[in-house]
Amino acid sequence: MGKPNGQLLRVSQVTQVAQERRDSKRAPCRLVCPFKLTKFVDKSTVKLTKGFGHAINESVRGMLLLLPVPLHRRQVVEIQVPSKARETPSTKLVEVCWARPISVSDRVKMYLAGTRFFFELPALHQVPQAR
């Protein structure tokens, strides 16, 4: 299965391609995750996009994400993943390894992206303010 040539692919087609590229076992996680990403508009302007995406599965090295915004290879995305060990979600930086458009309806597109983890950002603890 080559490049999509501008056509939209079904989730099952993209998942099949992703399975062929895996080098480690993935576990389904199906989580809703807030995300942030930045994109350079020009040399001096950066656009910040926030929203909610879906984590489809994860491995030791990365996650399969479904996001409502177009992504490109090597783009960095900040995601917040609910943590089983602590109350606050963990913040992770991931790099997009590949991305494909997915047709949800005639007017709505989502973007499936295979990502790899950079690292997890340390949790910030709020210090009570003195009165």
Beta strands, then each sheet from edge to edge (+ up, - down):
strand 1: 27-42
strand 2: 45-58
strand 3: 62-67
strand 4: 76-81
strand 5: 90-103
strand 6: 109-121
sheet 1: 1+ 2- 3+ 6- 5+ 4- 1+
end
